[in-house]
Amino acid sequence: MVIRPPEFPEPTRIPARDRSASRAAPERYTARPPLIRPALRVAPGFSGRATGRPYAAFRLDVLASVMFGLQPGRRQFGLAPELGYSLRAPATEHDLLAGVGLVHGINAEEYTLGWLPRFVAQSGPDGRGMGVRNGLWFDFAENGFSVEVSHQWVGRGATNIHDFQVSLGLDVLMLAVVLSNARMAWI
Amino acid sequence: MNRWWSSLGLVAAAALVGCASPARRLAKSRDFGEALCASQFHSRQPQADLDYVRARIDAEARPRLHLHALTREELTQALGPAGDRVADEAVVVRAIAGLDDVDVSDVQLRVVLVGQSKAIAPIELTRQTVSNLTREQLPQAEQIHTRSHRQIDMERFARRPLLGLTAAALEASTLFIVPVTVFTRHSRRVGASTVTIEPTQAEIAAAAPATAALLESAEQYTSGGRGMRDETSRVWLWPRFDDPDAKVVVEWTYVARGCVDARPRMRKSTTHAVEVTREATLRLPPGPDLPSRINARFGDQMQPLIASQR
């Protein structure tokens, strides 16, 4: 007598259907509610001036902002009110910046893209001026580095000054959060 | 005037749709994980919303089950006289549970055989329990005992030979009473130990062929993880009993994990799991023995659990 493993007959199956969600899940009630992400960005960079000397200069931005998510999900649209200080040297100029940006991403697991318009109040050796800076900001995923390309116009009396800038930013607040092992919703 | 009333009706309908709770809206778009979370953390009527979501998941997932119990003839045909002995004491059952793919974190399913007014605990499928049923003798595991002894560290001797030889000479001069080489780490004590060598599959198959065959079959017909996604299959051994009111009770649970409320947040908050459980009772029809009653109840088709409650 040959002993063999007993066999079970296969029943007739009910054909399976795909009943997964009919649209992309917004994750509103699971892990991704609207996020609030503060940032403190230190961004050294290059400044080129088309309308006067010095043509090329070093620029350092220190910018504090808070990104407020307007919707739930892995990638969120949000507003980013921002305050900052900017230094341009040589022929030292000091700028104060204030504005509200529009960002998409916010969650640090993904990249964030932003349009950052700001008002500029400038003080330098040639006097004071007011103007506007418009920046396109790209924040890399999963680290605190970002790149900003911007144009700044400042009216100083009858003189118009146009600067073009490229800066590499490091979010020192994010660095501190990671080092302190704090449990933030946006990391 | 009619147009005015129909416009008002449309506005009212839109307001009603807009006012539907988030849980119900999410359930309608089959976003069941989110819907379960919303019913518990963002609802004015949590129980009503949970019941609604549960009914929607059931309708979309269509949970189904099939049991097949091996008859005495099937067991004897495969296992020989040992199959007859197994059939005297136990019922070998294969269960297949399935459902359509729905968006929840997990689905858990529990099948309980109820007889003589209590849940019948299944017999654990181990070599020992199966060999008790087949009344075959399993080969014994070999045990190797090692007594406590001293082991010389040759690497240490190679690195510090002069110290080692001096320590050995000193230890010998104390008639090996003072373990000087242990102090200098040229030797170490190894405690007593017991190593158990289990018999191989081939040895088990030779000594207890019916046990090995039954275990192989159980392994072959077991698939899927602990939770249930799409389809899962298990083989159980239930002790044989006689009760005209015997029934199969199926309990299944939909789980949504990682639930949080929808407030904007900066810091990570604690997440919760929401579970919703359903139960179906399947009464076994009368029959000559338990396997034939189970097979008569389930036939050769997967049985929908929702319809079978009727």
HADDOCK unambig.tbl for C-alpha pairs under 7 A between the chains (distance, minus, plus):
assign (segid A and resid 1 and name CA) (segid B and resid 80 and name CA) 6.97 0.50 0.50
assign (segid A and resid 3 and name CA) (segid B and resid 78 and name CA) 5.69 0.50 0.50
assign (segid A and resid 3 and name CA) (segid B and resid 79 and name CA) 5.05 0.50 0.50
assign (segid A and resid 3 and name CA) (segid B and resid 80 and name CA) 6.49 0.50 0.50
assign (segid A and resid 3 and name CA) (segid B and resid 209 and name CA) 6.78 0.50 0.50
assign (segid A and resid 3 and name CA) (segid B and resid 210 and name CA) 6.51 0.50 0.50
assign (segid A and resid 4 and name CA) (segid B and resid 78 and name CA) 5.29 0.50 0.50
assign (segid A and resid 4 and name CA) (segid B and resid 79 and name CA) 6.32 0.50 0.50
assign (segid A and resid 4 and name CA) (segid B and resid 213 and name CA) 5.65 0.50 0.50
assign (segid A and resid 5 and name CA) (segid B and resid 78 and name CA) 6.25 0.50 0.50
assign (segid A and resid 5 and name CA) (segid B and resid 213 and name CA) 4.27 0.50 0.50
assign (segid A and resid 5 and name CA) (segid B and resid 214 and name CA) 5.51 0.50 0.50
assign (segid A and resid 5 and name CA) (segid B and resid 216 and name CA) 6.24 0.50 0.50
assign (segid A and resid 5 and name CA) (segid B and resid 217 and name CA) 4.99 0.50 0.50
assign (segid A and resid 6 and name CA) (segid B and resid 75 and name CA) 6.49 0.50 0.50
assign (segid A and resid 6 and name CA) (segid B and resid 78 and name CA) 5.20 0.50 0.50
assign (segid A and resid 6 and name CA) (segid B and resid 214 and name CA) 6.61 0.50 0.50
assign (segid A and resid 6 and name CA) (segid B and resid 217 and name CA) 6.00 0.50 0.50
assign (segid A and resid 11 and name CA) (segid B and resid 300 and name CA) 4.71 0.50 0.50
assign (segid A and resid 11 and name CA) (segid B and resid 301 and name CA) 4.86 0.50 0.50
assign (segid A and resid 11 and name CA) (segid B and resid 302 and name CA) 6.21 0.50 0.50
assign (segid A and resid 12 and name CA) (segid B and resid 300 and name CA) 6.18 0.50 0.50
assign (segid A and resid 12 and name CA) (segid B and resid 301 and name CA) 4.59 0.50 0.50
assign (segid A and resid 12 and name CA) (segid B and resid 302 and name CA) 6.20 0.50 0.50
assign (segid A and resid 13 and name CA) (segid B and resid 301 and name CA) 6.46 0.50 0.50
assign (segid A and resid 13 and name CA) (segid B and resid 302 and name CA) 5.70 0.50 0.50
assign (segid A and resid 14 and name CA) (segid B and resid 302 and name CA) 6.60 0.50 0.50
assign (segid A and resid 16 and name CA) (segid B and resid 100 and name CA) 5.38 0.50 0.50
assign (segid A and resid 17 and name CA) (segid B and resid 100 and name CA) 5.42 0.50 0.50
assign (segid A and resid 17 and name CA) (segid B and resid 101 and name CA) 6.89 0.50 0.50
assign (segid A and resid 18 and name CA) (segid B and resid 100 and name CA) 6.22 0.50 0.50
assign (segid A and resid 18 and name CA) (segid B and resid 101 and name CA) 5.38 0.50 0.50
assign (segid A and resid 19 and name CA) (segid B and resid 60 and name CA) 6.38 0.50 0.50
assign (segid A and resid 19 and name CA) (segid B and resid 100 and name CA) 6.31 0.50 0.50
assign (segid A and resid 19 and name CA) (segid B and resid 101 and name CA) 5.32 0.50 0.50
assign (segid A and resid 19 and name CA) (segid B and resid 102 and name CA) 5.14 0.50 0.50
assign (segid A and resid 20 and name CA) (segid B and resid 30 and name CA) 6.42 0.50 0.50
assign (segid A and resid 20 and name CA) (segid B and resid 101 and name CA) 6.02 0.50 0.50
assign (segid A and resid 20 and name CA) (segid B and resid 102 and name CA) 4.80 0.50 0.50
assign (segid A and resid 20 and name CA) (segid B and resid 103 and name CA) 5.29 0.50 0.50
assign (segid A and resid 21 and name CA) (segid B and resid 29 and name CA) 6.01 0.50 0.50
assign (segid A and resid 21 and name CA) (segid B and resid 30 and name CA) 4.54 0.50 0.50
assign (segid A and resid 21 and name CA) (segid B and resid 31 and name CA) 4.83 0.50 0.50
assign (segid A and resid 21 and name CA) (segid B and resid 103 and name CA) 6.28 0.50 0.50
assign (segid A and resid 22 and name CA) (segid B and resid 29 and name CA) 5.52 0.50 0.50
assign (segid A and resid 22 and name CA) (segid B and resid 30 and name CA) 6.26 0.50 0.50
assign (segid A and resid 25 and name CA) (segid B and resid 31 and name CA) 6.64 0.50 0.50
assign (segid A and resid 27 and name CA) (segid B and resid 34 and name CA) 6.63 0.50 0.50
assign (segid A and resid 28 and name CA) (segid B and resid 262 and name CA) 5.89 0.50 0.50
assign (segid A and resid 29 and name CA) (segid B and resid 34 and name CA) 5.71 0.50 0.50
assign (segid A and resid 29 and name CA) (segid B and resid 37 and name CA) 5.82 0.50 0.50
assign (segid A and resid 29 and name CA) (segid B and resid 38 and name CA) 5.96 0.50 0.50
assign (segid A and resid 29 and name CA) (segid B and resid 259 and name CA) 5.66 0.50 0.50
assign (segid A and resid 29 and name CA) (segid B and resid 260 and name CA) 5.25 0.50 0.50
assign (segid A and resid 29 and name CA) (segid B and resid 261 and name CA) 5.59 0.50 0.50
assign (segid A and resid 29 and name CA) (segid B and resid 262 and name CA) 5.48 0.50 0.50
assign (segid A and resid 30 and name CA) (segid B and resid 34 and name CA) 6.46 0.50 0.50
assign (segid A and resid 30 and name CA) (segid B and resid 258 and name CA) 5.17 0.50 0.50
assign (segid A and resid 30 and name CA) (segid B and resid 259 and name CA) 4.39 0.50 0.50
assign (segid A and resid 30 and name CA) (segid B and resid 260 and name CA) 5.31 0.50 0.50
assign (segid A and resid 31 and name CA) (segid B and resid 258 and name CA) 5.82 0.50 0.50
assign (segid A and resid 31 and name CA) (segid B and resid 259 and name CA) 6.69 0.50 0.50
assign (segid A and resid 31 and name CA) (segid B and resid 260 and name CA) 6.52 0.50 0.50
assign (segid A and resid 33 and name CA) (segid B and resid 262 and name CA) 5.24 0.50 0.50
assign (segid A and resid 33 and name CA) (segid B and resid 263 and name CA) 6.46 0.50 0.50
assign (segid A and resid 33 and name CA) (segid B and resid 264 and name CA) 5.78 0.50 0.50
assign (segid A and resid 33 and name CA) (segid B and resid 265 and name CA) 7.00 0.50 0.50
assign (segid A and resid 34 and name CA) (segid B and resid 263 and name CA) 6.96 0.50 0.50
assign (segid A and resid 34 and name CA) (segid B and resid 264 and name CA) 4.48 0.50 0.50
assign (segid A and resid 34 and name CA) (segid B and resid 265 and name CA) 6.53 0.50 0.50
assign (segid A and resid 35 and name CA) (segid B and resid 264 and name CA) 5.40 0.50 0.50
assign (segid A and resid 35 and name CA) (segid B and resid 265 and name CA) 5.19 0.50 0.50
assign (segid A and resid 35 and name CA) (segid B and resid 266 and name CA) 5.82 0.50 0.50
assign (segid A and resid 36 and name CA) (segid B and resid 264 and name CA) 6.60 0.50 0.50
assign (segid A and resid 36 and name CA) (segid B and resid 265 and name CA) 5.58 0.50 0.50
assign (segid A and resid 36 and name CA) (segid B and resid 266 and name CA) 4.64 0.50 0.50
assign (segid A and resid 37 and name CA) (segid B and resid 266 and name CA) 6.07 0.50 0.50
assign (segid A and resid 183 and name CA) (segid B and resid 267 and name CA) 6.00 0.50 0.50
assign (segid A and resid 183 and name CA) (segid B and resid 268 and name CA) 5.36 0.50 0.50
assign (segid A and resid 184 and name CA) (segid B and resid 266 and name CA) 5.99 0.50 0.50
assign (segid A and resid 184 and name CA) (segid B and resid 267 and name CA) 4.11 0.50 0.50
assign (segid A and resid 184 and name CA) (segid B and resid 268 and name CA) 4.76 0.50 0.50
assign (segid A and resid 185 and name CA) (segid B and resid 265 and name CA) 6.83 0.50 0.50
assign (segid A and resid 185 and name CA) (segid B and resid 266 and name CA) 5.48 0.50 0.50
assign (segid A and resid 185 and name CA) (segid B and resid 267 and name CA) 4.82 0.50 0.50
assign (segid A and resid 185 and name CA) (segid B and resid 268 and name CA) 4.08 0.50 0.50
assign (segid A and resid 186 and name CA) (segid B and resid 266 and name CA) 6.89 0.50 0.50
